[in-house]
Amino acid sequence: MPAKRQRILWVDDEIDLLRSHILYLEEKGYRVTPVSNGRDALDLVSQETFDVVLLDEMMPGMGGLEVLEAIKASAPRLPVVMITKSEEENLMNEALGHKISDYLIKPVNPSQIFLACKKLFEAEDLEHGTTVRDYVRELGGLRAEPPSQLSWDGWTEHYLRSIRWDLQLDKIEEPDLRASHRTHLDDLNRGFSRYVEASYRGWLEQAPAGRPLLSPDILPQCIAPHLRDGRKVALLVVDCLRLDQWLAMEPLLPADVRVDLTPVGSILPTATAYARNAIFSGLFPRDLARTHPEFWNEVQNDNVGKNRFEEQMLTRALERLQLSPSGVHYRKIVTRGDADALTRQMGSLAARDLVALVFTFVDTFAHGRSRDAILAEFAHDVGALRAHLRTWFERSVLLAAIREMLRQGRTVVLTTDHGNIQVRRPSLVRGDRETSAGVRFKVGRALGCDPDSAVLVRDPHTFGLPAGGLLKNYIFAKEDHFFVFSRRRHDYERQIRDSFQHGGISMEEMIIPLVTLRPATDS
């Protein structure tokens, strides 16, 4: 008998003739739900949970392959066994292209059906056990290397390995293992915050070649070389995209694309007004404020328009790099109307040497979750948010833009300004009424904070930030802390706890993807 009553959905227009087969499977301990057409099957898949679908290929109305395609669109991980009268190779190729788990040729007897289901379930159990053993072994290896000895490359390697496991653990039901992994990530973040606190000033004192590749380095080091070599480039900046979210999306790229991933660093604060402007200007905020005060003043005083000068910053940066590409196109995609307009006009951009596109959907969704109870339920934790963003990406204008830019023969460089972290622990801060309202970082005068949960920067210039006065301070939250004032503290805690925020110091916010995409045939 199976350890649990696995559920089988059997779809066949002659289901009434298969009663003996169904009884046989039920005697073996399975629960079988019979339906006679594809429409009813799809309704059930959307409403209930099944462990496998037995699907007849030849049915009147909605045929088996059409049903299969619809099932995979709504439940891509649900195993499907195709049952068919045909042995034609092209039919099997089409079915296998839709990722069926197995297929059987009619007529089938009850034992064949039983063995096909048993094989699937035992394979899942075997994969589950292997995943658990491999994770426990690798976790021991990760913990063997003292965090205090890690360099930037060491931290990015640890983070990559850890989030790849995060994606693997999404596939199995092991609450204790997930809790252990969460503790492991918390431990890593504690060490990473100490590392950044000790290293960040030194990075800014070094030449770009001697430090981690940071936000202001992306344009001169990752875009300019392609332009100098005469290649057309597309720079795609996806606001607030975490590295683990990109890894979940990456398998949806066209199969003929070569993908080169480099984890790079977001500057502090990990906030759009600072980090994204640093990408387009090629400057740290202190240098942007000094050389282009007209841009920085707008950032400081107008929260709505904090990134309205990105196109002008890009133009000035290209001039400073002594680049004069033939045609530069910048565009920000915020609304559905923006996306539709880009879709219509992408083909007309083929002659431009540089296309720079900013996509804000991920940031909008993450922040909207904090304000909307329905979105909060849809994205209640990191895994759920990641899954919904993957679904969005599959049919998004971003994926369409990647395909079109590659079709135009461009090198595509995709990155982000910063990531985000799900905050859980409040940290009390002190400041006057002019203190900024950030959840993960604050700017003000005579700020006070708990040094265990935040970094206080008394000299902003050493962190690449504009001083703006002798008493001006910055504070950055570490790990998963968020800032609260004593006034109405508990109301604010309830509002912010478990939301996704950015601006502070954590692996999730600071270690970001830089992805270079080329056709697989491109040398």
FENNORLIN-V951711 format. One record per residue. N is the residue number from 1. D_FIRST is the distance of its C-alpha to the first C-alpha in Angstrom with 1 decimal. Layout:
n=N d_first=D_FIRST
n=N d_first=D_FIRST
This chain:
n=1 d_first=0.0
n=2 d_first=3.8
n=3 d_first=6.4
n=4 d_first=8.2
n=5 d_first=8.7
n=6 d_first=10.5
n=7 d_first=13.4
n=8 d_first=14.9
n=9 d_first=18.6
n=10 d_first=19.7
n=11 d_first=23.5
n=12 d_first=25.4
n=13 d_first=28.7
n=14 d_first=27.5
n=15 d_first=24.3
n=16 d_first=25.2
n=17 d_first=25.1
n=18 d_first=21.4
n=19 d_first=20.1
n=20 d_first=18.4
n=21 d_first=16.6
n=22 d_first=15.5
n=23 d_first=14.3
n=24 d_first=12.3
n=25 d_first=10.5
n=26 d_first=10.1
n=27 d_first=8.7
n=28 d_first=5.8
n=29 d_first=5.5
n=30 d_first=8.5
n=31 d_first=11.9
n=32 d_first=14.7
n=33 d_first=18.3
n=34 d_first=20.7
n=35 d_first=24.3
n=36 d_first=27.2
n=37 d_first=29.3
n=38 d_first=29.5
n=39 d_first=31.4
n=40 d_first=28.8
n=41 d_first=26.1
n=42 d_first=28.3
n=43 d_first=29.0
n=44 d_first=25.3
n=45 d_first=24.8
n=46 d_first=27.7
n=47 d_first=26.6
n=48 d_first=22.8
n=49 d_first=20.2
n=50 d_first=17.8
n=51 d_first=15.7
n=52 d_first=16.9
n=53 d_first=19.5
n=54 d_first=19.8
n=55 d_first=23.5
n=56 d_first=25.9
n=57 d_first=29.0
n=58 d_first=31.5
n=59 d_first=31.9
n=60 d_first=35.2
n=61 d_first=36.5
n=62 d_first=34.4
n=63 d_first=33.1
n=64 d_first=29.9
n=65 d_first=31.6
n=66 d_first=33.4
n=67 d_first=30.2
n=68 d_first=28.7
n=69 d_first=31.8
n=70 d_first=31.6
n=71 d_first=27.9
n=72 d_first=28.8
n=73 d_first=31.9
n=74 d_first=30.1
n=75 d_first=26.7
n=76 d_first=27.4
n=77 d_first=24.1
n=78 d_first=21.8
n=79 d_first=20.3
n=80 d_first=21.6
n=81 d_first=20.9
n=82 d_first=24.1
n=83 d_first=24.2
n=84 d_first=27.8
n=85 d_first=30.1
n=86 d_first=32.4
n=87 d_first=32.5
n=88 d_first=35.5
n=89 d_first=35.6
n=90 d_first=37.1
n=91 d_first=34.3
n=92 d_first=31.6
n=93 d_first=33.9
n=94 d_first=34.2
n=95 d_first=30.5
n=96 d_first=29.9
n=97 d_first=32.7
n=98 d_first=30.7
n=99 d_first=27.9
n=100 d_first=25.2
n=101 d_first=22.1
n=102 d_first=22.0
n=103 d_first=23.5
n=104 d_first=23.0
n=105 d_first=25.9
n=106 d_first=26.1
n=107 d_first=25.5
n=108 d_first=21.7
n=109 d_first=19.3
n=110 d_first=15.8
n=111 d_first=14.4
n=112 d_first=16.6
n=113 d_first=15.3
n=114 d_first=11.6
n=115 d_first=12.9
n=116 d_first=15.2
n=117 d_first=12.7
n=118 d_first=10.4
n=119 d_first=13.8
n=120 d_first=14.9
n=121 d_first=12.1
n=122 d_first=12.3
n=123 d_first=16.0
n=124 d_first=16.2
n=125 d_first=14.5
n=126 d_first=17.0
n=127 d_first=19.8
n=128 d_first=19.1
n=129 d_first=19.3
n=130 d_first=22.4
n=131 d_first=24.1
n=132 d_first=23.8
n=133 d_first=25.2
n=134 d_first=27.9
n=135 d_first=29.0
n=136 d_first=29.4
n=137 d_first=31.4
n=138 d_first=33.6
n=139 d_first=34.2
n=140 d_first=35.7
n=141 d_first=38.0
n=142 d_first=39.1
n=143 d_first=40.0
n=144 d_first=41.9
n=145 d_first=44.7
n=146 d_first=47.0
n=147 d_first=47.5
n=148 d_first=51.2
n=149 d_first=51.6
n=150 d_first=50.1
n=151 d_first=52.3
n=152 d_first=51.7
n=153 d_first=49.9
n=154 d_first=47.8
n=155 d_first=46.8
n=156 d_first=46.0
n=157 d_first=43.8
n=158 d_first=41.9
n=159 d_first=41.5
n=160 d_first=40.3
n=161 d_first=37.7
n=162 d_first=36.6
n=163 d_first=36.3
n=164 d_first=34.5
n=165 d_first=31.8
n=166 d_first=32.1
n=167 d_first=31.2
n=168 d_first=28.2
n=169 d_first=26.9
n=170 d_first=27.1
n=171 d_first=24.1
n=172 d_first=21.6
n=173 d_first=20.8
n=174 d_first=22.4
n=175 d_first=25.0
n=176 d_first=26.2
n=177 d_first=26.7
n=178 d_first=28.6
n=179 d_first=30.7
n=180 d_first=31.5
n=181 d_first=32.5
n=182 d_first=34.7
n=183 d_first=36.4
n=184 d_first=37.0
n=185 d_first=38.7
n=186 d_first=40.7
n=187 d_first=42.0
n=188 d_first=42.9
n=189 d_first=44.8
n=190 d_first=46.7
n=191 d_first=47.9
n=192 d_first=48.6
n=193 d_first=50.7
n=194 d_first=52.8
n=195 d_first=53.2
n=196 d_first=54.4
n=197 d_first=56.7
n=198 d_first=58.3
n=199 d_first=58.4
n=200 d_first=59.1
n=201 d_first=62.9
n=202 d_first=63.2
n=203 d_first=61.4
n=204 d_first=64.1
n=205 d_first=66.9
n=206 d_first=65.6
n=207 d_first=66.1
n=208 d_first=63.1
n=209 d_first=62.5
n=210 d_first=62.0
n=211 d_first=59.5
n=212 d_first=56.1
n=213 d_first=56.4
n=214 d_first=56.9
n=215 d_first=57.3
n=216 d_first=61.1
n=217 d_first=60.5
n=218 d_first=58.2
n=219 d_first=61.1
n=220 d_first=63.5
n=221 d_first=60.9
n=222 d_first=58.2
n=223 d_first=60.0
n=224 d_first=63.7
n=225 d_first=63.1
n=226 d_first=61.5
n=227 d_first=64.4
n=228 d_first=66.9
n=229 d_first=65.3
n=230 d_first=65.9
n=231 d_first=62.2
n=232 d_first=61.3
n=233 d_first=58.9
n=234 d_first=56.7
n=235 d_first=56.0
n=236 d_first=53.1
n=237 d_first=52.8
n=238 d_first=49.7
n=239 d_first=50.6
n=240 d_first=48.2
n=241 d_first=45.6
n=242 d_first=43.5
n=243 d_first=42.6
n=244 d_first=38.8
n=245 d_first=39.3
n=246 d_first=41.1
n=247 d_first=38.3
n=248 d_first=35.8
n=249 d_first=38.4
n=250 d_first=39.5
n=251 d_first=36.7
n=252 d_first=38.1
n=253 d_first=41.5
n=254 d_first=42.6
n=255 d_first=41.3
n=256 d_first=44.9
n=257 d_first=45.9
n=258 d_first=46.6
n=259 d_first=45.6
n=260 d_first=47.4
n=261 d_first=46.3
n=262 d_first=48.6
n=263 d_first=47.9
n=264 d_first=51.2
n=265 d_first=52.6
n=266 d_first=53.6
n=267 d_first=56.8
n=268 d_first=57.2
n=269 d_first=57.0
n=270 d_first=53.9
n=271 d_first=55.2
n=272 d_first=56.1
n=273 d_first=59.9
n=274 d_first=60.1
n=275 d_first=57.4
n=276 d_first=57.6
n=277 d_first=61.4
n=278 d_first=61.3
n=279 d_first=59.5
n=280 d_first=62.0
n=281 d_first=65.1
n=282 d_first=64.1
n=283 d_first=65.6
n=284 d_first=64.5
n=285 d_first=65.3
n=286 d_first=68.5
n=287 d_first=69.8
n=288 d_first=69.0
n=289 d_first=70.8
n=290 d_first=73.8
n=291 d_first=74.2
n=292 d_first=73.0
n=293 d_first=73.6
n=294 d_first=73.6
n=295 d_first=69.9
n=296 d_first=69.0
n=297 d_first=71.0
n=298 d_first=69.0
n=299 d_first=65.7
n=300 d_first=66.9
n=301 d_first=68.4
n=302 d_first=66.3
n=303 d_first=62.6
n=304 d_first=62.1
n=305 d_first=63.9
n=306 d_first=62.8
n=307 d_first=61.9
n=308 d_first=64.3
n=309 d_first=66.3
n=310 d_first=63.7
n=311 d_first=65.4
n=312 d_first=68.7
n=313 d_first=67.2
n=314 d_first=65.7
n=315 d_first=69.1
n=316 d_first=70.9
n=317 d_first=68.4
n=318 d_first=68.7
n=319 d_first=72.5
n=320 d_first=72.3
n=321 d_first=70.2
n=322 d_first=72.9
n=323 d_first=70.6
n=324 d_first=71.7
n=325 d_first=68.8
n=326 d_first=69.7
n=327 d_first=68.2
n=328 d_first=65.9
n=329 d_first=63.6
n=330 d_first=62.1
n=331 d_first=59.9
n=332 d_first=57.6
n=333 d_first=54.7
n=334 d_first=54.1
n=335 d_first=53.6
n=336 d_first=51.9
n=337 d_first=55.5
n=338 d_first=56.0
n=339 d_first=52.9
n=340 d_first=54.0
n=341 d_first=57.5
n=342 d_first=56.2
n=343 d_first=54.1
n=344 d_first=57.2
n=345 d_first=59.5
n=346 d_first=57.4
n=347 d_first=58.8
n=348 d_first=62.4
n=349 d_first=61.7
n=350 d_first=61.6
n=351 d_first=65.2
n=352 d_first=64.7
n=353 d_first=64.4
n=354 d_first=62.4
n=355 d_first=60.0
n=356 d_first=58.8
n=357 d_first=56.2
n=358 d_first=54.9
n=359 d_first=51.7
n=360 d_first=51.2
n=361 d_first=48.0
n=362 d_first=45.7
n=363 d_first=48.2
n=364 d_first=48.7
n=365 d_first=45.0
n=366 d_first=44.6
n=367 d_first=47.6
n=368 d_first=46.9
n=369 d_first=43.6
n=370 d_first=45.7
n=371 d_first=47.7
n=372 d_first=45.2
n=373 d_first=42.4
n=374 d_first=40.4
n=375 d_first=40.7
n=376 d_first=39.8
n=377 d_first=36.5
n=378 d_first=35.8
n=379 d_first=36.7
n=380 d_first=35.8
n=381 d_first=35.3
n=382 d_first=36.0
n=383 d_first=32.8
n=384 d_first=33.2
n=385 d_first=36.8
n=386 d_first=36.1
n=387 d_first=33.5
n=388 d_first=36.1
n=389 d_first=38.9
n=390 d_first=36.9
n=391 d_first=36.4
n=392 d_first=40.2
n=393 d_first=41.2
n=394 d_first=39.4
n=395 d_first=41.8
n=396 d_first=44.7
n=397 d_first=48.3
n=398 d_first=47.8
n=399 d_first=45.6
n=400 d_first=48.0
n=401 d_first=50.9
n=402 d_first=49.3
n=403 d_first=48.9
n=404 d_first=52.5
n=405 d_first=54.1
n=406 d_first=52.5
n=407 d_first=53.6
n=408 d_first=57.1
n=409 d_first=56.9
n=410 d_first=56.8
n=411 d_first=55.3
n=412 d_first=53.1
n=413 d_first=53.0
n=414 d_first=50.5
n=415 d_first=50.6
n=416 d_first=50.7
n=417 d_first=53.1
n=418 d_first=50.5
n=419 d_first=47.0
n=420 d_first=45.9
n=421 d_first=43.9
n=422 d_first=42.0
n=423 d_first=44.4
n=424 d_first=43.3
n=425 d_first=46.2
n=426 d_first=49.7
n=427 d_first=52.8
n=428 d_first=56.2
n=429 d_first=59.1
n=430 d_first=62.8
n=431 d_first=65.1
n=432 d_first=67.9
n=433 d_first=67.7
n=434 d_first=68.1
n=435 d_first=64.9
n=436 d_first=62.4
n=437 d_first=59.4
n=438 d_first=56.7
n=439 d_first=53.4
n=440 d_first=52.9
n=441 d_first=56.5
n=442 d_first=59.9
n=443 d_first=63.5
n=444 d_first=66.3
n=445 d_first=69.1
n=446 d_first=68.8
n=447 d_first=65.0
n=448 d_first=63.2
n=449 d_first=59.5
n=450 d_first=57.3
n=451 d_first=57.4
n=452 d_first=53.9
n=453 d_first=52.5
n=454 d_first=55.2
n=455 d_first=57.8
n=456 d_first=61.3
n=457 d_first=63.6
n=458 d_first=67.2
n=459 d_first=68.7
n=460 d_first=66.9
n=461 d_first=68.8
n=462 d_first=67.0
n=463 d_first=63.7
n=464 d_first=65.1
n=465 d_first=65.8
n=466 d_first=69.0
n=467 d_first=70.9
n=468 d_first=72.4
n=469 d_first=74.5
n=470 d_first=74.8
n=471 d_first=72.5
n=472 d_first=69.7
n=473 d_first=66.3
n=474 d_first=62.7
n=475 d_first=59.6
n=476 d_first=56.1
n=477 d_first=52.9
n=478 d_first=50.7
n=479 d_first=46.9
n=480 d_first=45.4
n=481 d_first=48.4
n=482 d_first=50.4
n=483 d_first=53.9
n=484 d_first=55.1
n=485 d_first=58.5
n=486 d_first=59.1
n=487 d_first=60.2
n=488 d_first=57.4
n=489 d_first=55.0
n=490 d_first=52.0
n=491 d_first=52.2
n=492 d_first=52.2
n=493 d_first=49.3
n=494 d_first=47.1
n=495 d_first=48.2
n=496 d_first=47.7
n=497 d_first=44.8
n=498 d_first=41.7
n=499 d_first=43.8
n=500 d_first=44.3
n=501 d_first=47.8
n=502 d_first=49.9
n=503 d_first=53.3
n=504 d_first=52.4
n=505 d_first=51.2
n=506 d_first=47.6
n=507 d_first=45.7
n=508 d_first=44.2
n=509 d_first=47.8
n=510 d_first=49.8
n=511 d_first=47.7
n=512 d_first=47.7
n=513 d_first=47.0
n=514 d_first=49.7
n=515 d_first=48.4
n=516 d_first=50.6
n=517 d_first=49.4
n=518 d_first=51.0
n=519 d_first=50.2
n=520 d_first=48.4
n=521 d_first=51.5
n=522 d_first=53.9
n=523 d_first=55.3
